[in-house]
């Protein structure tokens, strides 16, 4: 839900193409969010975790440790 862009860019680069940024481009979202901020945060973390597991499988152990540490940090705020 959140990492489709980075995932697509990663796969495009893998095939030898280049990614360009156009600051004048606009994306219009037709529908508003239907999930609460808590659910969106949960989806964001799940999406990030899936992205790293897919593209950096050797990083899985360290990413899990990072998520645990970050979760503790956020919950203490």
ChimeraX commands (.cxc) that place a marker at each C-alpha (Angstrom):
marker #1 position 0.00,0.00,0.00 radius 0.5
marker #1 position 2.91,2.38,0.60 radius 0.5
marker #1 position 6.00,0.90,-1.04 radius 0.5
marker #1 position 4.70,0.25,-4.56 radius 0.5
marker #1 position 6.74,3.16,-5.94 radius 0.5
marker #1 position 10.08,2.10,-4.44 radius 0.5
marker #1 position 9.37,-1.51,-5.40 radius 0.5
marker #1 position 8.65,-0.56,-9.01 radius 0.5
marker #1 position 11.76,1.66,-9.17 radius 0.5
marker #1 position 13.92,-1.13,-7.75 radius 0.5
marker #1 position 12.66,-3.58,-10.39 radius 0.5
marker #1 position 13.07,-1.05,-13.21 radius 0.5
marker #1 position 16.69,-0.39,-12.20 radius 0.5
marker #1 position 17.27,-4.14,-12.03 radius 0.5
marker #1 position 16.50,-4.35,-15.77 radius 0.5
marker #1 position 19.00,-1.58,-16.55 radius 0.5
marker #1 position 16.65,1.36,-17.00 radius 0.5
marker #1 position 16.98,4.74,-15.31 radius 0.5
marker #1 position 14.47,6.52,-13.09 radius 0.5
marker #1 position 13.80,10.22,-13.62 radius 0.5
marker #1 position 12.02,12.66,-11.34 radius 0.5
marker #1 position 9.62,15.26,-12.71 radius 0.5
marker #1 position 8.85,17.91,-10.07 radius 0.5
marker #1 position 5.94,19.25,-12.16 radius 0.5
marker #1 position 4.05,15.95,-12.17 radius 0.5
marker #1 position 0.93,15.72,-10.00 radius 0.5
marker #1 position -0.99,12.77,-8.64 radius 0.5
marker #1 position -4.62,13.32,-7.77 radius 0.5
marker #1 position -6.15,10.99,-5.22 radius 0.5
marker #1 position -9.85,10.60,-5.89 radius 0.5
marker #1 position -10.90,9.00,-2.61 radius 0.5
marker #1 position -10.04,10.02,0.90 radius 0.5
marker #1 position -8.47,7.67,3.41 radius 0.5
marker #1 position -10.87,5.06,4.68 radius 0.5
marker #1 position -8.55,3.82,7.44 radius 0.5
marker #1 position -7.66,5.43,10.73 radius 0.5
marker #1 position -4.17,6.81,11.30 radius 0.5
marker #1 position -3.37,3.79,13.48 radius 0.5
marker #1 position -4.33,1.37,10.70 radius 0.5
marker #1 position -2.38,3.38,8.10 radius 0.5
marker #1 position 0.71,3.27,10.32 radius 0.5
marker #1 position 0.30,-0.48,10.68 radius 0.5
marker #1 position -0.03,-0.91,6.90 radius 0.5
marker #1 position 3.01,1.31,6.35 radius 0.5
marker #1 position 5.20,-0.84,8.61 radius 0.5
marker #1 position 3.89,-4.06,7.06 radius 0.5
marker #1 position 4.57,-2.72,3.58 radius 0.5
marker #1 position 8.07,-1.60,4.55 radius 0.5
marker #1 position 8.82,-4.98,6.10 radius 0.5
marker #1 position 7.61,-6.80,2.95 radius 0.5
marker #1 position 9.69,-4.52,0.71 radius 0.5
marker #1 position 12.90,-5.23,2.63 radius 0.5
marker #1 position 12.21,-8.96,2.86 radius 0.5
marker #1 position 11.64,-9.04,-0.91 radius 0.5
marker #1 position 14.66,-7.01,-2.02 radius 0.5
marker #1 position 17.14,-7.47,0.84 radius 0.5
marker #1 position 16.65,-10.97,2.30 radius 0.5
marker #1 position 20.09,-10.85,3.97 radius 0.5
marker #1 position 18.94,-7.76,5.86 radius 0.5
marker #1 position 15.94,-9.53,7.45 radius 0.5
marker #1 position 17.58,-10.21,10.83 radius 0.5
marker #1 position 18.81,-6.66,11.26 radius 0.5
marker #1 position 15.55,-5.17,10.05 radius 0.5
marker #1 position 13.59,-7.18,12.65 radius 0.5
marker #1 position 15.89,-5.88,15.38 radius 0.5
marker #1 position 15.47,-2.34,14.01 radius 0.5
marker #1 position 11.67,-2.65,14.01 radius 0.5
marker #1 position 11.71,-3.90,17.60 radius 0.5
marker #1 position 13.88,-1.01,18.72 radius 0.5
marker #1 position 11.83,1.55,16.81 radius 0.5
marker #1 position 8.57,0.14,18.18 radius 0.5
marker #1 position 9.87,0.55,21.75 radius 0.5
marker #1 position 11.01,4.08,20.98 radius 0.5
marker #1 position 7.63,5.07,19.51 radius 0.5
marker #1 position 5.65,3.49,22.34 radius 0.5
marker #1 position 7.67,5.46,24.91 radius 0.5
marker #1 position 6.63,8.79,23.38 radius 0.5
marker link #1:1,2 radius 0.2
marker link #1:2,3 radius 0.2
marker link #1:3,4 radius 0.2
marker link #1:4,5 radius 0.2
marker link #1:5,6 radius 0.2
marker link #1:6,7 radius 0.2
marker link #1:7,8 radius 0.2
marker link #1:8,9 radius 0.2
marker link #1:9,10 radius 0.2
marker link #1:10,11 radius 0.2
marker link #1:11,12 radius 0.2
marker link #1:12,13 radius 0.2
marker link #1:13,14 radius 0.2
marker link #1:14,15 radius 0.2
marker link #1:15,16 radius 0.2
marker link #1:16,17 radius 0.2
marker link #1:17,18 radius 0.2
marker link #1:18,19 radius 0.2
marker link #1:19,20 radius 0.2
marker link #1:20,21 radius 0.2
marker link #1:21,22 radius 0.2
marker link #1:22,23 radius 0.2
marker link #1:23,24 radius 0.2
marker link #1:24,25 radius 0.2
marker link #1:25,26 radius 0.2
marker link #1:26,27 radius 0.2
marker link #1:27,28 radius 0.2
marker link #1:28,29 radius 0.2
marker link #1:29,30 radius 0.2
marker link #1:30,31 radius 0.2
marker link #1:31,32 radius 0.2
marker link #1:32,33 radius 0.2
marker link #1:33,34 radius 0.2
marker link #1:34,35 radius 0.2
marker link #1:35,36 radius 0.2
marker link #1:36,37 radius 0.2
marker link #1:37,38 radius 0.2
marker link #1:38,39 radius 0.2
marker link #1:39,40 radius 0.2
marker link #1:40,41 radius 0.2
marker link #1:41,42 radius 0.2
marker link #1:42,43 radius 0.2
marker link #1:43,44 radius 0.2
marker link #1:44,45 radius 0.2
marker link #1:45,46 radius 0.2
marker link #1:46,47 radius 0.2
marker link #1:47,48 radius 0.2
marker link #1:48,49 radius 0.2
marker link #1:49,50 radius 0.2
marker link #1:50,51 radius 0.2
marker link #1:51,52 radius 0.2
marker link #1:52,53 radius 0.2
marker link #1:53,54 radius 0.2
marker link #1:54,55 radius 0.2
marker link #1:55,56 radius 0.2
marker link #1:56,57 radius 0.2
marker link #1:57,58 radius 0.2
marker link #1:58,59 radius 0.2
marker link #1:59,60 radius 0.2
marker link #1:60,61 radius 0.2
marker link #1:61,62 radius 0.2
marker link #1:62,63 radius 0.2
marker link #1:63,64 radius 0.2
marker link #1:64,65 radius 0.2
marker link #1:65,66 radius 0.2
marker link #1:66,67 radius 0.2
marker link #1:67,68 radius 0.2
marker link #1:68,69 radius 0.2
marker link #1:69,70 radius 0.2
marker link #1:70,71 radius 0.2
marker link #1:71,72 radius 0.2
marker link #1:72,73 radius 0.2
marker link #1:73,74 radius 0.2
marker link #1:74,75 radius 0.2
marker link #1:75,76 radius 0.2
marker link #1:76,77 radius 0.2
view
